[in-house]
Amino acid sequence: MDALAGGQPATVRLAIPPEPRLLGTVRLVVGVVARKAGMGEEGIEDLKVAVSETCAVAVGDLSRAGRLDPIEIDLVEGTDRFGVEVRDRAPAPVEAPGDPVDGEVDDREFGLALVGALVDDLKTVTLEGGGNRTTFWLRRGLEGLSPGAPTDRSATGGLGLSPPDPLPPPLT
């Protein structure tokens, strides 16, 4: 996967039905695309976990809502980082008996907290008309840092890098 002429990032787009059995396939595709984009092994493993967990959250949300809308995934090769965008059309959850109470974490929050621990610049927004868009980046070369180098992956400037390239517009 090489960046397109004119400096545009190369993008691989997937759409999968919300079925848990397909999460392994998503992990496989992410691994192949990230490896081809030049990510190191540790970064590839982090991306595979982050993408499959984000998709698992979407599968759960869609399943609870009784929806079969596809989950859309963009894998984007930036100049110094690898980006991911996951979109679903799950409606906002309705509180029900047995839901987490104040201070407890629901499946969505827990899953995205795990993703946030693995990646840079995690953002989730609610889409107009329902659904969610979750985006994140992983910088290349984190596993090659020298001992004692700063490794705060949550701070955009923590490694002296500029903010991430924007992701392409979502599929419609």
Phi, psi and chi 1 to 4 in degrees:
 res  aa     phi    psi   chi1   chi2   chi3   chi4
   1 MET       -  109.3 -177.5  170.0   87.3      -
   2 ASP  -109.7  148.0  -62.7  -39.2      -      -
   3 ALA   -61.0  144.2      -      -      -      -
   4 LEU   -71.9  160.4  -58.2  173.8      -      -
   5 ALA   -59.2  148.7      -      -      -      -
   6 GLY    86.2    9.8      -      -      -      -
   7 GLY    80.0    8.0      -      -      -      -
   8 GLN   -76.3  138.8  -66.0  -65.1  -42.6      -
   9 PRO   -70.7  145.9   21.2  -27.1      -      -
  10 ALA   -78.6  137.4      -      -      -      -
  11 THR  -130.7  135.4  -58.0      -      -      -
  12 VAL  -110.7  128.7  172.8      -      -      -
  13 ARG  -116.1  134.6  -69.4 -172.7  167.1  157.6
  14 LEU  -125.3  151.5  -53.3  168.7      -      -
  15 ALA  -135.9  125.2      -      -      -      -
  16 ILE  -128.1  148.2   62.8  163.3      -      -
  17 PRO   -69.0  153.8    9.9  -10.8      -      -
  18 PRO   -77.5   71.2   28.8  -33.7      -      -
  19 GLU  -122.1  125.0  -61.4  176.9   19.3      -
  20 PRO   -55.8  -31.4  -22.7   30.9      -      -
  21 ARG   -65.1  -16.4   66.9 -176.7  177.3   87.0
  22 LEU   -90.4   -4.8  -64.2  175.7      -      -
  23 LEU   -64.0  -33.7  -64.9  176.6      -      -
  24 GLY   -64.1  -37.7      -      -      -      -
  25 THR   -65.4  -41.4  -57.4      -      -      -
  26 VAL   -60.9  -44.7  169.5      -      -      -
  27 ARG   -59.9  -41.2  -73.3  174.6   60.4   92.0
  28 LEU   -62.9  -47.3  179.6   65.6      -      -
  29 VAL   -63.2  -44.7  171.1      -      -      -
  30 VAL   -59.0  -43.6  168.1      -      -      -
  31 GLY   -60.7  -44.0      -      -      -      -
  32 VAL   -66.2  -47.2  168.6      -      -      -
  33 VAL   -65.5  -43.6  173.3      -      -      -
  34 ALA   -65.1  -39.8      -      -      -      -
  35 ARG   -63.8  -43.8 -172.2  167.8  -76.1  109.4
  36 LYS   -64.5  -29.3 -177.5  126.1  173.0   77.7
  37 ALA   -81.1   -3.2      -      -      -      -
  38 GLY    93.3   15.3      -      -      -      -
  39 MET   -72.2  148.0  -65.8  -63.9  -65.7      -
  40 GLY   -75.9  166.2      -      -      -      -
  41 GLU   -59.3  -42.8  -72.5  -56.7  -46.2      -
  42 GLU   -63.8  -42.4 -176.9  178.2  -24.3      -
  43 GLY   -63.4  -39.2      -      -      -      -
  44 ILE   -62.3  -45.7  -69.1  168.2      -      -
  45 GLU   -63.4  -42.0  -69.3  -55.4  -46.3      -
  46 ASP   -61.0  -43.6  -73.9   -9.1      -      -
  47 LEU   -63.5  -42.8  -79.1  166.8      -      -
  48 LYS   -60.6  -44.5  -73.4  165.8   46.2  175.8
  49 VAL   -66.2  -45.6  170.4      -      -      -
  50 ALA   -62.8  -45.5      -      -      -      -
  51 VAL   -67.8  -44.4  173.3      -      -      -
  52 SER   -67.0  -34.6   63.6      -      -      -
  53 GLU   -68.9  -41.4 -174.2   61.6   34.2      -
  54 THR   -62.1  -42.4  -55.5      -      -      -
  55 CYS   -67.2  -36.9  -71.2      -      -      -
  56 ALA   -63.0  -39.0      -      -      -      -
  57 VAL   -61.1  -45.0  166.0      -      -      -
  58 ALA   -64.6  -41.6      -      -      -      -
  59 VAL   -59.2  -45.6  166.6      -      -      -
  60 GLY   -62.5  -45.4      -      -      -      -
  61 ASP   -61.6  -45.8  -70.6  -11.4      -      -
  62 LEU   -66.9  -39.2  -71.7  162.8      -      -
  63 SER   -63.5  -46.8  176.0      -      -      -
  64 ARG   -61.1  -31.2  -79.0 -172.9  -68.9  -77.5
  65 ALA   -86.2   -6.1      -      -      -      -
  66 GLY    69.4   29.7      -      -      -      -
  67 ARG  -106.4  147.6  -55.9  -85.4  -57.8 -103.6
  68 LEU  -114.5   15.0  -62.7  175.9      -      -
  69 ASP   -58.5  142.1  -56.7   74.5      -      -
  70 PRO   -69.2  155.4   23.3  -30.2      -      -
  71 ILE   -96.6  128.8  -61.6  165.4      -      -
  72 GLU  -105.3  135.7  -61.6  169.0  -25.3      -
  73 ILE  -130.9  127.9  -53.6  154.8      -      -
  74 ASP  -111.4  131.0  -72.9   -5.6      -      -
  75 LEU  -113.1  119.0  -52.3  173.0      -      -
  76 VAL  -121.2  125.0 -177.6      -      -      -
  77 GLU   -90.6  108.6  178.8 -175.6    2.6      -
  78 GLY   -91.8  178.4      -      -      -      -
  79 THR   -67.5  -38.8   53.6      -      -      -
  80 ASP  -129.5   15.0   60.9  -10.6      -      -
  81 ARG  -157.8  167.6   61.7 -163.9   91.6 -133.7
  82 PHE  -120.4  125.9 -169.2   88.2      -      -
  83 GLY  -110.2  153.3      -      -      -      -
  84 VAL  -137.5  138.6  176.1      -      -      -
  85 GLU  -131.8  128.6  179.7  172.2  -66.4      -
  86 VAL  -120.3  126.8  177.2      -      -      -
  87 ARG  -122.5  140.6  -66.2  174.1  -57.0  -79.3
  88 ASP  -137.7  168.5   66.3   67.0      -      -
  89 ARG  -115.7   30.9  -71.5  -67.8  175.3 -175.2
  90 ALA   -71.8  131.3      -      -      -      -
  91 PRO   -67.8  160.2   22.4  -28.3      -      -
  92 ALA   -58.9  138.7      -      -      -      -
  93 PRO   -66.2  146.6   21.7  -28.0      -      -
  94 VAL  -104.0  131.6  177.4      -      -      -
  95 GLU   -61.7  138.4  -73.2 -167.5   34.5      -
  96 ALA  -137.0  161.3      -      -      -      -
  97 PRO   -56.7  138.7  -19.4   28.2      -      -
  98 GLY    90.2   -5.7      -      -      -      -
  99 ASP   -68.0  158.4  -80.3   -7.1      -      -
 100 PRO   -58.0  145.0  -19.5   28.2      -      -
 101 VAL  -102.9  177.0  -66.6      -      -      -
 102 ASP   -46.5  131.2  -70.1  -20.1      -      -
 103 GLY    91.3  -15.2      -      -      -      -
 104 GLU   -95.1  157.8  -68.1 -176.7    0.0      -
 105 VAL  -110.6  133.5  178.2      -      -      -
 106 ASP   -87.0  175.4   67.3   13.8      -      -
 107 ASP   -59.0  -41.2  -69.1  -17.5      -      -
 108 ARG   -62.7  -50.1  169.6  171.4  -87.0  -74.5
 109 GLU   -62.2  -41.7  -69.1  170.8  -25.9      -
 110 PHE   -64.8  -46.8 -176.9   76.5      -      -
 111 GLY   -61.0  -43.6      -      -      -      -
 112 LEU   -73.0  -28.4  -67.2  177.3      -      -
 113 ALA   -64.5  -40.4      -      -      -      -
 114 LEU   -61.7  -46.4  171.8   62.9      -      -
 115 VAL   -59.5  -45.0  172.4      -      -      -
 116 GLY   -59.8  -27.9      -      -      -      -
 117 ALA   -75.2  -17.2      -      -      -      -
 118 LEU  -102.4  -21.8  -64.1  172.1      -      -
 119 VAL  -126.4  176.7  -59.3      -      -      -
 120 ASP  -105.0  149.8  -57.6  -52.1      -      -
 121 ASP    54.7   46.3  -52.6  -45.5      -      -
 122 LEU   -70.5  128.3  173.6   67.0      -      -
 123 LYS  -138.7  136.8  -66.9 -178.6  178.7   91.3
 124 THR  -128.8  130.5  -61.2      -      -      -
 125 VAL  -129.8  151.6  -64.2      -      -      -
 126 THR   -84.7  132.7  -58.7      -      -      -
 127 LEU   -82.9  146.9  -62.4  173.0      -      -
 128 GLU   -63.1  131.7 -169.4  172.7  -48.9      -
 129 GLY    89.0    1.1      -      -      -      -
 130 GLY   103.8  149.1      -      -      -      -
 131 GLY   108.9 -179.3      -      -      -      -
 132 ASN  -137.2  148.8  -57.2  -75.2      -      -
 133 ARG  -125.5  121.1  177.8  174.3   48.3 -130.5
 134 THR  -115.6  126.2  -58.3      -      -      -
 135 THR  -125.8  148.4   58.7      -      -      -
 136 PHE  -160.8  163.6   52.4   84.5      -      -
 137 TRP  -130.1  155.7  -67.3   86.1      -      -
 138 LEU  -132.1  125.3 -171.2   62.9      -      -
 139 ARG   -73.8  145.5  -70.1  172.4  179.1   85.3
 140 ARG   -76.2  148.1  -68.7 -171.0 -168.8  157.3
 141 GLY    83.4    7.6      -      -      -      -
 142 LEU   -61.1  -34.8  -78.5  176.6      -      -
 143 GLU   -72.0  -10.8   56.3  -90.1   10.5      -
 144 GLY   -98.8   10.6      -      -      -      -
 145 LEU   -68.5  147.8  -70.3  174.9      -      -
 146 SER   -75.4  154.8   60.2      -      -      -
 147 PRO   -56.8  138.0  -21.5   30.1      -      -
 148 GLY    87.0   -7.7      -      -      -      -
 149 ALA   -71.7  149.5      -      -      -      -
 150 PRO   -62.8  138.3   19.7  -27.3      -      -
 151 THR  -130.0   24.0   57.3      -      -      -
 152 ASP   -71.9   98.4 -179.8    5.6      -      -
 153 ARG   -77.7  -12.5  -60.5  166.0  101.5  177.1
 154 SER   -83.9  -19.9   64.4      -      -      -
 155 ALA   -92.6  124.5      -      -      -      -
 156 THR   -57.1  -41.5  -59.2      -      -      -
 157 GLY   -92.7    5.5      -      -      -      -
 158 GLY   -58.1  -27.0      -      -      -      -
 159 LEU  -114.0   13.8  -63.7  173.5      -      -
 160 GLY    73.7   22.3      -      -      -      -
 161 LEU  -100.1  153.4  -61.6  173.9      -      -
 162 SER   -75.1  164.6   60.2      -      -      -
 163 PRO   -57.0  156.4  -20.9   30.1      -      -
 164 PRO   -65.9  153.7   21.7  -29.9      -      -
 165 ASP   -62.7  146.9  -56.0  -38.5      -      -
 166 PRO   -68.7  146.1   22.3  -28.9      -      -
 167 LEU   -73.3  153.9  -72.5  170.8      -      -
 168 PRO   -65.3  163.7   21.6  -28.7      -      -
 169 PRO   -61.3  149.3   14.8  -20.7      -      -
 170 PRO   -66.0  157.3   18.5  -24.3      -      -
 171 LEU   -65.7  148.9  -63.2  173.8      -      -
 172 THR  -112.3      -   53.8      -      -      -
